[in-house]
Structure formats: structure tokens, C-alpha cells
């Protein structure tokens, strides 16, 4: 056999072998159900009135893994707990992951988050920019300073500032006039406010750019599966339908 023919056969065998290796990585994981961690935060991932999992993030990922024929166990955590569980490799994938975790493989950005500040409408607060936060009483979600960056950290350095995991408690502090502002994701705050206290009118202050966040997995093959599944959902129109279903109540008082 000539050296040229032998080289071609080796190259062909490698081309056939690599996809099998990627599939094998996922198959091996199925010795146990995949453990997928999600951020407990309506309307992204939450338990509905019947105690069933629901939400934008859950609906998207569950369709992807179900169509791939994979067995999955979902865990819902506060954001700080979600990042710790994933960093400790107690989860196969986590979503969303807005910070760098060494060694993790990240999907495409697919969750359109819009962090905002909300205040009670009757307070008539006007916020021209981040600098206006310096004298306010503020509560935000866990890890907000890491996610929102150094400019935000500087702006709230002299403010009365607190981070809490419980979104409902954040809003209760606002409704009881114990804080001036709640900082969090737009859909989350409007969704919960409408359920907890629809009698309150809120003003939304758009201080931060909209950003999309990815999922993170330890196996690149799972990352690739999520990306392919997202592409299929986008092409079928299901992605847009799910996002639209969980749109926040209309905001008539933006600033």
C-alpha cells in the first residue's frame, strides 16, 4: 500500500471517529440523568400554580433536551446558589451564566435580559443616569455588581445598597417604602409586581443596555446540542412564541 493511500485511509478514519466521540460524551452522561440548573425567577423558570415547572428558559431547554432523547433532572436555585452548584460541578449545565467559569463551554446568547430600576410611580423619581443612584436606597439581585460592572459599582458606592436573593422580598421593601428602587430584570419585576400588588403603579428606569445571556455546560457536546436545538426553535418560530407568551405587562411609565 502506498504512503499516499495509507495517509488517506488514516484521515478518513479520523473524520469518522470524531463525531462518534462527541456523541459518546453525551451518551456516557446518560448513565445518570443530566442535572440542569436554572435560575428560580419567574417568568424565566418557576413553578406554576399547579406546582409544575414553567417559564421561558425552562420551556426552551426542556424542548431541546426532550427532542434529543435525553433524560434530565431540573433544579431551580437562587442565582448565587446556581453559580456555586455549577462551579462545584454538581450540575452538567446551568442557565443563565453571566460570568466566566473556568473550563465551562458556553452556548450562544439566547436569553434577552433587560436589567432596569423600578420605583413607585407616586414618588415621581427622575433618574438621568447611573450617577443619580448615589443617594438612593437600593435593593438588587445577588451578584448584581458583578453582572452590571464597575460603572454601576462606582455609582452605588455611597448609596444605601443591598443584594437579596428573594425577588418577592425586594418588591415588598419597595411597596413598604423601605427602599427607593429595585434593580432587576424587567420581565421578572413586572411579572411579580402584577401578581403581588397590582394596585401599585411602577415607573421603569432604563439605565442598562439589554443583554442576552448563555447557558454553560461542562461537556462541549451538550453545548453544541443546545446551540443546534436553539437554531431549530428559532427556525420553527417556537422561540419567538415562547418569548411572546411570557412578555411582561405593558410599561406605561418608562423613564
N, C-alpha and C positions, 0 to 999 in steps of 0.2 A: 504494500500500500504506500503510495507516495506521501511525502510530507504535507503537500497541499490538501489531499483528500483527508488525511488524518486531522489536520487543523480544522477543516470544515465540519467534520463529524463532532469534534470537541466543542466547537462553537454552537452547533445545533443542539447538542445535549445540554449545554448551559442555558440556552434560550428556553428550552422546555422545562428545565429544572426550577428556574427562579419563580415562575408563577405558582408552582406547586408548593414551594417553600412559604410563600405569602399565605396561601390557603391553609397550609398546615398550621401556621401560627394561630389562626382563628380557631381551627378545629381543635387544637390542643387546649385552648382556653375553655372549650365546651365540656371538658371533664367535670367542670362545675359551671353553674350559670354565671354569665357575666354580671359583675356588680357595677352598676351605672349610678353615679351620684348626681343629683340635681339640686339646684338651689330652691329651697322651700320659699316660694314667693309668688303669690297669685298676681297676675294671670299667667305667669310663665310655667310654673309647676306647683301644683297644690292638690289637696284633697277636696272634692266637691261635696255637696250636701249629702250624697249617698255614701261618702267615705271612699270614693273611687278616685284614682289618680286622673288628673286632667291638666290642661294648660298648653300653651303654645309649644314650649320646649319639650314637654313630655309627649305631646301628640306627634311632633316631628320625629323625635328619636325613636319612639316606640314603633312607628310605622317602618322606619328604616331597618331596625333590628328584626322585627317580625317578618318582613319580606325577605330578609336574608336567612331566615330559618334558625335564628339563634335564640337560645334560652337566656332570659335576662331577669335579674332582680334589681328593682329600682329602690334607691334610698334618697330621701329628701332631708337636707340638712340646712342649718344656717350657713351663711356664706363662709364665715371663718372656719366652721367645722368641716364644710365641704372641702376647702383647700387643704386642711390638715389631713383628712382621710385620704385624699388623693396623693398628697406629698408623701405620706407614710405607705403608699402602695396598697392600701386596703380597698381601693376601687380600681377597676380596669379603665374606666373613663369617668370624666366629670364635666359638667357643663352648667353655666359658663365658667371659663377660666380666663380671667382678665390680667393675670400676672404671669411672669415667666417661671416655670417649674423645670429645673434642670433634668434633661433626659426625656421629657414628655414630647409627644408628637401632637401637633395642633391641627385641627380641621380648618377648613375655610371659615371665615367670619360669617355667621348666619343668624345671630340674634340681634335685631336692631334696637339697641337700648338708647334711651334719651333721658339722661340724668337732668333733673330740674330742681328748683327750690319751690315749695308751695307755702303760702301764707293764708291767713283768714282774710277774706275779701273786705270785711268791715274795718280791718286795720289800715287799709289803703297804703300798704308799703310799696315804695318805689325803689327798685334795685337797678342801678345803671350799669353795674358790672360787679366783678368779684370784690373789688375794694369796698363795696357797700356792705359786705358781710362782717366787717371788722368789729362793729359794735352790736351785733345781733346775738340772740340766744338761739343756738342751732343744734339740732339733732340730725344725725345721718346714719347710714347703714355701716356695718362693720367693714373695715378695710377701705373706707371712702377716700381717705387721704392718699393711700397707695394708688387707687384707681384714678382719682381726679388730678393727681400730680402736684408738683411743687408750687405752682402758682396758686392753687387752691389752698395748700398748706400755709403759705405766707399770708393769704387773705384772712384766714381764720385764726391766726396766731394769737391775736388779742381778743378774740370773741369768746363767749361762753359756749364751748363746743363739747358735744358728747356723741359717741357712737354706740348704737344699740342694735342687737340682732332682731328684736321683735318689732315688726312694722306697725302692728296694731298699737303698741305702746308709744311709738314715735308719734302717731297721729293723735292719740289720747292726750299727749303732752301739748300738742298744738291746740286741740279743741278746748283744753282747760287753761289756755293762755300761759302755760309754763315755759313755752319756747315761742320764738317768733317765726321760725322757719323749720321745715322738714326738708332734707335733701335726699333724693332717691330717684328711682326710675319712674318716669311719667306714668306709664300704664299701671304700675304697681300702686302708686299713691292714689290715683284717681279711682282705680278699681276698689281698693279697700275703703277709701273715704265714702264712696257711694253706698257701700254695704254697712259701714259702721255708723255713719252720721250724715245721712243725706240732707239734713236740714242746714248743714253748714255750706256756705259758698266759699270756694277756694280761688285764689289767684295763683297762676303758674308763672314763675320767673325763669325764662330760658337763658341760663347762664353758661351752659355747657354744650359743646357740639355733640350731635348724635354720633354714636359709635356702634359698630357691630362687633360681637364677641364670638369666639370659637368654643368648641369642645376640645378637651385634651384627653389623650389615651396613652397608655404605656406601650401598646403594640402599634406600630405603623400600619399594620394590616387593618386594624379596627378604624384608625383614622381615615384610611383610604375608603373603607366601606361607608363611613359616614359621608364623605365627600361625594361618592357616587350616588348614594341614596338621596342626598340633598339636591343634586343635579336632576335626578328623576322627578322629585317632588316639585321642583321649580318648573320643569318642562310640562308636567301634567296639570299645573295650576293649583295643586293641592297646597303648596307652600303659601301662596297668596290667600287662599281660602281660610287657612288656619289662622294666619295673622289677622285677617279681617274679622274673623269670628270673635276674637278677644280684644278688639280695639277698645281703648279706654273711652269713658263717657266724654262727650264733647266739652272742650275747654273754651268758655266764652269770655274768659278774663285773662288773657296772656299779657305778660309784660316782658 
